Amino acid sequence: MTDKTYYTESPSATLRAWILSQMLRGAGWAALVVVGAMAIIGGLRLVSWLLPADPYASLDAVGQGARILSALV
């Protein structure tokens, strides 16, 4: 390591380092947003695979259950 501290460097080198750190910070936040969006979309796809293809199929099952229950009572 060098014995040069941040206040003995040239102003342009300090500015370049600051710009680089800000750009990398922004890229990190953008990557976090993209990964978060992909996780949400993946979660929605997982839920859609668990649901039946026919949206009224579950209503038929509930109706059949109600008819069986009413026949027993």
Helices and strands as residue ranges (DSSP letters): H 11-50, H 57-72
